[in-house]
Amino acid sequence: MPMSQPRHILGISAYYHDSAAALLRDGAIVAAAQEERFSRKKHDASFPAGAVRYVLEEGAVGLDQVESVVFYDKPFLKFERLLETYHAFAPRGLTSFLTAMPVWIREKVFMRSLLENALRECLPPGGTLPPLRFSEHHLSHAASAFFPSPFTQAAVLTVDGVGEWATTSIARGDGDSLESLLELHFPHSLGLLYSAFTAYCGFRVNSGEYKLMGLAPYGDPRAERTREFEEKIRAELIDIRDDGSFVLNMRYFAYATGLRMYDERRWRALFGIGPRAAESGDMPQAYMDLALAIQNVTEDVVARLAATACERAGSENLCLAGGVALNCVANGKLLRSGRFRNIWVQPASGDAGGALGAALAYWHIGLGMPRTPAPGDAMGGSYLGPAFGREAVARVCKRFHAPCHVIDDEAELTATVADLLAAGKVVGWFQGRMEYGPRALGNRSILGDPRDPDMQKRLNLKIKYREGFRPFAPSVLAEEAQSRFGLDGAASPYMLLVAPVAEELRLPLPENYQELPLWERLYCRRSSLPAVTHVDFSARVQTVSRETNPRYWALLEAFRRRHGCPVLVNTSFNVRGEPVVCTPEDAYLCFMRTEMDCLVLGDALLYKEEQPPLPDDGSWRQEYTLD
């Protein structure tokens, strides 16, 4: 009998932020990528034409051979929420209403036509568009969390800014089904609350939330001001119930009706400080304390919601998605609480992951197709983007007249790079398939020696060109992780759990440590792994397994074997405001524009001192909007 043809589902997220595309073949994930990696515009919200073309090419399938295209939310429900919100708050918000309505009426109300027109550009000549279907926003998130997870049943918690109406949802995943249990609706949103504080502390909404999380440990937990800030948040801004549900006091917020996140007059009166100017370079202690206060509140709400989710779902397994699931500090607290047997976080938890979730929701729920959980998980380490072979590397080296040393033997290559890292070199590491989601996981990474006390400062100021207070993550051999970090036996392959550095690695702090200025605390040596130990002795850990990423594991193993350390500094291969590099050309340009010492493109090793000067007038810095 002839074999049946494979069935393909294409998932898309677009037009809000972090557009992406994902392709399934018979329910298995073939490819997934964000549009920003192709367009080189960070958080690109446009139709993901580059990502769509890539996933179809990776799957060796034409768009006209796809069974269905699934969009990650329902625009008409979102439009309904917009209209009802403006009506509820009228006459406030008239300016915002007049700004938003023309765009919605001209484009987004006709989303089906907008999407179909964009998809036609991806059709082969004479091809016919497949059916276009629509998932719900939080269903897409929940599906992205549960269906790729290793669990046959689990509680699923989704927390973000807002989808159509939902801002928080709890579901029960069981086999190939997802049952919605509870929802909280706009305008009451933990994600938007956190984003309001992100803006107030001088960072950009939808991209600076992780900076606020990184700033929080510099707050003084013993200070009266920190306690007062937290008390005021709980008393005036958010009413938290025992089950984690909450109500925001909308008198203090402007996002429902205006173009700002908060009411500045009321916030200034409440906290006694005004909004910090973006890019001011100054970071007064008050904003560190404010960051710590809102982080504490966020962790409290997430912990209560997670407990409720597992209680209502009748499961000790917890899956997380939505933008708030990228708060790896909160995730780490959940892990160490001991209330959950297993926790799994979708590595592309934000809107980009909605593309994958929409496709999975349609496959399992819409079509009723069975699901068999994969050992570990079904994400394949989240290495779902494009890979580039020797020919592509050779073309880039030829184009830029770039001398390189091809090392065919992997053991020799990893030993050479391990020695360079131990000598203090910063290495751009470009291998295999690009990561899906915001984290670099060892294929599009910049690496350094975590034992070097100057490494964090050098990486921030001379490589990444970003704020000096921002921490770096460690990659650690999975076999060695428990002896270096307090992961309580858990794996953290996607760098989404913060754990304490092991006690035996820590160094004593000065008695007046908490009173020191930010920069003195920052550069105070806290452990034998100073480049990855944050000011509160925490680290955002990535555990690396031989099965998931054999070459990166081999590099870590070479570093352990030759230099006694199974840990490397791992940060994303980009500069501030630039998307993570996708192609060998992206990598070479980033390498040459920064103070990186070496670049490894597959088997090719390039030394900075051997490279011809790159024509550079500095204009490339204007290409990237600072995040």
Secondary structure as GFF3:
##gff-version 3
##sequence-region A 1 627
A	DSSP	beta_strand	8	13	.	.	.	ID=ss1
A	DSSP	beta_strand	20	25	.	.	.	ID=ss2
A	DSSP	beta_strand	28	34	.	.	.	ID=ss3
A	DSSP	alpha_helix	36	39	.	.	.	ID=ss4
A	DSSP	alpha_helix	49	58	.	.	.	ID=ss5
A	DSSP	three_ten_helix	63	65	.	.	.	ID=ss6
A	DSSP	beta_strand	68	71	.	.	.	ID=ss7
A	DSSP	alpha_helix	75	89	.	.	.	ID=ss8
A	DSSP	alpha_helix	94	106	.	.	.	ID=ss9
A	DSSP	three_ten_helix	108	110	.	.	.	ID=ss10
A	DSSP	alpha_helix	111	120	.	.	.	ID=ss11
A	DSSP	beta_strand	132	134	.	.	.	ID=ss12
A	DSSP	alpha_helix	137	146	.	.	.	ID=ss13
A	DSSP	beta_strand	153	159	.	.	.	ID=ss14
A	DSSP	beta_strand	166	174	.	.	.	ID=ss15
A	DSSP	beta_strand	177	185	.	.	.	ID=ss16
A	DSSP	alpha_helix	190	200	.	.	.	ID=ss17
A	DSSP	alpha_helix	209	215	.	.	.	ID=ss18
A	DSSP	three_ten_helix	216	218	.	.	.	ID=ss19
A	DSSP	alpha_helix	224	232	.	.	.	ID=ss20
A	DSSP	pi_helix	233	237	.	.	.	ID=ss21
A	DSSP	beta_strand	238	240	.	.	.	ID=ss22
A	DSSP	beta_strand	246	248	.	.	.	ID=ss23
A	DSSP	three_ten_helix	250	252	.	.	.	ID=ss24
A	DSSP	alpha_helix	264	271	.	.	.	ID=ss25
A	DSSP	alpha_helix	285	313	.	.	.	ID=ss26
A	DSSP	beta_strand	317	321	.	.	.	ID=ss27
A	DSSP	three_ten_helix	323	326	.	.	.	ID=ss28
A	DSSP	alpha_helix	328	337	.	.	.	ID=ss29
A	DSSP	beta_strand	342	345	.	.	.	ID=ss30
A	DSSP	alpha_helix	351	361	.	.	.	ID=ss31
A	DSSP	pi_helix	362	366	.	.	.	ID=ss32
A	DSSP	three_ten_helix	380	382	.	.	.	ID=ss33
A	DSSP	alpha_helix	390	399	.	.	.	ID=ss34
A	DSSP	beta_strand	405	406	.	.	.	ID=ss35
A	DSSP	alpha_helix	410	422	.	.	.	ID=ss36
A	DSSP	beta_strand	427	430	.	.	.	ID=ss37
A	DSSP	beta_strand	444	448	.	.	.	ID=ss38
A	DSSP	alpha_helix	455	458	.	.	.	ID=ss39
A	DSSP	pi_helix	459	463	.	.	.	ID=ss40
A	DSSP	beta_strand	473	477	.	.	.	ID=ss41
A	DSSP	three_ten_helix	478	480	.	.	.	ID=ss42
A	DSSP	alpha_helix	481	484	.	.	.	ID=ss43
A	DSSP	beta_strand	497	500	.	.	.	ID=ss44
A	DSSP	three_ten_helix	503	505	.	.	.	ID=ss45
A	DSSP	three_ten_helix	513	515	.	.	.	ID=ss46
A	DSSP	alpha_helix	518	522	.	.	.	ID=ss47
A	DSSP	three_ten_helix	530	532	.	.	.	ID=ss48
A	DSSP	beta_strand	538	544	.	.	.	ID=ss49
A	DSSP	alpha_helix	550	563	.	.	.	ID=ss50
A	DSSP	beta_strand	567	572	.	.	.	ID=ss51
A	DSSP	alpha_helix	584	593	.	.	.	ID=ss52
A	DSSP	beta_strand	598	601	.	.	.	ID=ss53
A	DSSP	beta_strand	604	607	.	.	.	ID=ss54
A	DSSP	three_ten_helix	608	610	.	.	.	ID=ss55
A	DSSP	three_ten_helix	619	623	.	.	.	ID=ss56
###
